[in-house]
Amino acid sequence: MSENTPPRDDTAPVYDFRRPTALAREHSRVLELAFETFARQWGTQLTANVRALSQVECDRLSLLTYDEYAASLPPQTAMVLCQVGETIPKAVIQFPTVAALHWVNAMLGGTRPVEAGDRTFTPMEAALVGKIMEDAIEDLRYSLGNLLSDPVTVDAIQYNSQFAQAAATNELMLVASFSIRIGELEADATLALPAQIILPQLGDANPTMPADEAAGLLTGQVGETPIDVAARFAAAPVKPGTILRLSVGDVLPLPHPEHRPLDITVGDQVVGIAAMGHNGSRLAINVLNSEEPQK
């Protein structure tokens, strides 16, 4: 390794065997495309509302329990809780309160950045933020299409991520993380949807093979996988010293009688025997018999 070569990161991701829940690759791609569409739509809506060029990008998608999601948020932040149909767990749209106050300032015609710390919204500020969220929800429903068929409405705004109880602690949430840029202001936001609302719809959006067909599919795939086959003489036990002293012209006798066929092997497994032959100008083997590998 040269001095300019950066060190390789061999850190392995932590796998929780108590909750081995993951999205299928096909389903993950469907959701990524949907949330990327939502990010573009949301950016357009923010541009119209705050009258400043806005850009929203979807950074990542993950499946977390609500407790894990809440623990990943800042203690003081804006959490817009949304009712989704008749389900008990609520959806959450989260963003910094400071960023929201800048959005409100721009909506009211302000041109200079506001000096505001983390605080709760006034009734007027909450109403304007609610209007932005209603537009974002419309964009979300458009982007997800059939994946989100239930109506979504703004329920409340909470400011403490540890006290906001949008769902049970072990409730699985589909969490999308976003980067928002409005003018020179940058902020991170998240959207958490109850997995029980979205995941059942994914089979219709992009169906996967039933689990009971897994054995047949695996057998078919293994049957089409190329493998290396060799014709092998009987092995000769040799000491390391003999190998190290080998030179050009030395003869290494093999304990393989001339009349004995060669072993057909795949790896170290003997699958048959064959005699030496040729195919045109190339060496070949003539299979004499084959045998089932021992289990």
Buried (B, 14 or more C-beta within 10 A) or exposed (E): EEEEEEEEEEEEEEEEEEEEEEBEEEBBEBBBEBBBBBBBBBBBBBBEBBEBEBBBEBEEBBBBBBBBBBEBBEEBBBBBBBBBEEEEBBBBBBBBBBBBBBBBBBBEEEEEEEEBEBEEBEEEBBEBBBBBBBBBBBBBBEBBEEBBEEEBEBBBBBBBBEEBEBBEEEBBBBBBBBBBBBEEBEBBBBBBBBBBBBBEBBEEBBEEEEEEEEEEEEEEEEEEEEEEEEBEEEEEEEEEEEEEEEEEEEEEEEEBEEEEBBBBBEEEEBBBBBBEEEEEEEEEBEBEEEEEEEE
